[in-house]
Amino acid sequence: MFFLTGVAELANDAVGRAERLVDLRESYRQRLSGDRSRAVEVIDLVFQNPVLTTTRIAQTLDTTLESALNHVRRLEAAGIVSEARGVPGRSKRLDLDRGLPRARPRSLSPVHQRR
């Protein structure tokens, strides 16, 4: 029974995290709703792969490197993306830590600690 309880708690946690990710993505998209650029599309790309290069953005959006860099700068100015640390090249990453709380390990009840 202990195992099933653990699985259920992890599943519920995963569902909650997925819902918060969707909410976070939508809040970012709403912040840029009046923006006529393709920065909103870059947000979708970042949620597909949190570490992107401007080259990958340009290729995916079929645009120039300069245009991709301008989209990234717009997202940086909005506080949505930041420069990745330790990633070679011109990489940017979405800092999900600002939007999502970290999971806290739950302590086992005394009944389950006996095993």
C-alpha positions in Angstrom: 0.0 0.0 0.0 2.9 2.3 0.8 4.2 2.0 -2.8 0.8 2.8 -4.3 0.4 5.8 -2.0 3.9 7.1 -3.2 3.0 6.6 -6.9 -0.3 8.4 -6.4 1.4 11.3 -4.7 4.0 11.6 -7.5 1.3 11.4 -10.1 -0.6 14.2 -8.5 2.5 16.3 -8.1 3.3 15.8 -11.8 -0.2 16.9 -12.8 0.1 20.0 -10.7 3.5 20.8 -12.2 2.1 20.4 -15.7 -0.8 22.6 -15.0 1.6 25.3 -13.6 3.8 25.0 -16.7 0.8 25.6 -18.9 -0.3 28.6 -16.8 3.2 30.0 -16.8 3.4 29.7 -20.6 0.0 31.3 -21.0 1.0 34.2 -18.7 4.1 34.8 -20.8 2.0 34.7 -24.0 -0.5 37.2 -22.5 2.3 39.6 -21.5 3.2 39.7 -25.2 -0.3 39.8 -26.6 0.0 43.2 -28.1 3.5 42.5 -29.5 3.3 42.1 -33.3 6.7 40.2 -33.4 7.0 36.5 -33.4 8.4 36.5 -29.9 5.3 34.5 -28.8 6.3 31.7 -31.1 9.8 31.8 -29.5 8.0 31.2 -26.1 6.4 28.1 -27.5 9.8 26.9 -28.7 11.4 27.5 -25.3 8.7 25.4 -23.7 9.5 22.6 -26.2 13.3 22.9 -25.5 14.4 25.2 -22.7 17.9 25.7 -24.1 17.9 27.2 -27.5 20.4 28.9 -29.8 19.5 31.9 -31.9 20.5 29.8 -34.9 17.9 27.1 -34.0 15.2 29.8 -33.5 16.1 31.4 -36.9 15.9 28.0 -38.6 12.6 27.0 -36.9 10.9 30.3 -37.6 12.5 30.5 -41.1 13.9 34.0 -40.4 17.3 35.7 -40.1 19.7 35.4 -37.2 19.3 39.1 -36.5 15.5 38.7 -36.4 15.8 35.8 -34.0 18.2 37.7 -31.8 15.7 40.6 -31.7 13.0 38.2 -30.6 15.2 36.9 -27.8 16.1 40.4 -26.7 12.4 41.3 -26.5 11.9 38.2 -24.3 14.9 39.1 -22.2 13.6 42.7 -21.7 10.3 41.2 -20.5 12.1 39.0 -18.0 11.1 35.7 -19.7 14.4 34.3 -20.9 17.9 34.7 -19.6 21.3 33.8 -20.9 22.2 30.2 -20.2 25.3 29.5 -18.1 27.7 26.9 -19.3 26.1 26.5 -22.7 28.4 27.3 -25.6 27.3 29.8 -28.3 24.5 32.3 -28.1 22.1 30.2 -26.1 19.2 31.4 -24.1 17.2 29.5 -21.6 13.8 29.9 -19.9 14.2 30.4 -16.2 11.3 28.2 -14.9 12.5 28.5 -11.3 11.0 32.0 -11.1 7.6 30.6 -12.1 7.5 27.3 -10.4 8.1 26.3 -6.8 10.5 23.4 -6.3 9.2 20.1 -5.0 9.7 19.5 -1.3 10.3 15.9 -0.3 7.6 14.6 2.0 8.6 12.9 5.2 7.4 9.4 5.8 4.8 8.8 8.5 6.1 6.7 11.5 4.1 3.7 10.3 6.1 3.6 7.0 9.5 4.3 8.6 9.6 0.9 10.3 10.5 -0.9 7.0 
